[in-house]
Amino acid sequence: MQKTDEIAARPNPRSGWPIEPVVARLGADDRVQRVPSPKLDLFIRRRFLTPEMCTELVTMIDARRRPSTISDHNGDAAFRTSETCDLDSIDPLVERLDAMIHDFVGLDPAHGEPVQGQRYAVGQEFKAHTDYFEPSGFDFHRFCSESGNRTWTVMVYLNEPEAGGATRFKAIDKTVQPETGKLLAWSNLRANGTPNPSTLHHGMKVRAGTKYVITKWFRERPWDWRNGS
Ligand SMILES: O=C(O)CCC(=O)C(=O)O
C-alpha cells in the first residue's frame, strides 16, 4: 500500500499542480463557467473552437484512427469501444490548437501530452473511468515513471451527435452535452496532490450520428516527446 506522500504530486505551478493558478486563471475568464461542486474543479468554456476548426480536426481524425486503448485492463472488452487518432503535433492546425489550449490553462507546453482525437460511432462509449493512473494499478509504473501522473484534462467536443454521447460525471451528478467547440477542463488531482476519484466520468453511448472530441492531458513532470509513449 502506497503512502499519500508517495502518490501526491510535487509542486510545480507550470505543471497544473498546485491547482490554484489554473483555477484562478479560469475563474478570472468571464467566458468560463465553473461547475459548482466542492468535490471537483470542473470548468466549461463554450465556443472555444470555431466550427471551421472543428470540421478540419474531424477530417484529420477520420483519416487516421485506431482502436482506443485503456490502462489497467479490467477484463471488460466493451469498456472503451471508441477509436483514437494521434494527431500530428507538427501539423500547423494541431500546433495552433495546442497553443490555444496552453494559453487557456496557462500551463507549460512541456508538460502536455500530444493531443489525441476520439471518435465514437453509434453504440460506442468509454465507460466510467478516471484520467489519472491508479497509483495501485498494474500500469502505474509503466505510464507514470517518467512524467508523473496526469494533472489537468482538457477536452473539446468537435460536433454534436444526433443523439447520445454526453459526458457524465457520476460523483457530482453532472451531465455535459456535446456542443461544437465546447471545452471542458478539470483537475485530476485534489488540493493535496492525490488523485481525485470524483473526476470519474463516462463518455456515454452515442445513439445516433458520430461523436468527435479532442483530449489533451498535462503531467506532473515534462512529457518526453522523444519516446512517443
Ligand atoms: O468522450 C467523452 O465524453 C469522454 C472522453 C474521455 O473520457 C476520455 O477520452 O478520456
Ligand as a Chemical Component Dictionary entry (heavy atoms), coordinates in Angstrom:
data_LIG
# 
_chem_comp.id                   LIG 
_chem_comp.type                 NON-POLYMER 
_chem_comp.pdbx_formal_charge   0 
_chem_comp.three_letter_code    LIG 
# 
loop_
_chem_comp_atom.comp_id 
_chem_comp_atom.atom_id 
_chem_comp_atom.alt_atom_id 
_chem_comp_atom.type_symbol 
_chem_comp_atom.charge 
_chem_comp_atom.model_Cartn_x 
_chem_comp_atom.model_Cartn_y 
_chem_comp_atom.model_Cartn_z 
_chem_comp_atom.pdbx_ordinal 
LIG O1 O1 O 0 -15.922 11.408 -24.856 1  
LIG C1 C1 C 0 -16.170 11.739 -23.704 2  
LIG O2 O2 O 0 -17.224 12.289 -23.401 3  
LIG C2 C2 C 0 -15.169 11.460 -22.651 4  
LIG C3 C3 C 0 -13.808 11.153 -23.221 5  
LIG C4 C4 C 0 -12.893 10.642 -22.194 6  
LIG O3 O3 O 0 -13.265 10.456 -21.079 7  
LIG C5 C5 C 0 -11.508 10.336 -22.495 8  
LIG O4 O4 O 0 -11.127 10.315 -23.680 9  
LIG O5 O5 O 0 -10.744 10.115 -21.520 10 
# 
loop_
_chem_comp_bond.comp_id 
_chem_comp_bond.atom_id_1 
_chem_comp_bond.atom_id_2 
_chem_comp_bond.value_order 
_chem_comp_bond.pdbx_ordinal 
LIG O1 C1 DOUB 1 
LIG C1 O2 SING 2 
LIG C1 C2 SING 3 
LIG C2 C3 SING 4 
LIG C3 C4 SING 5 
LIG C4 O3 DOUB 6 
LIG C4 C5 SING 7 
LIG C5 O4 DOUB 8 
LIG C5 O5 SING 9 
# 
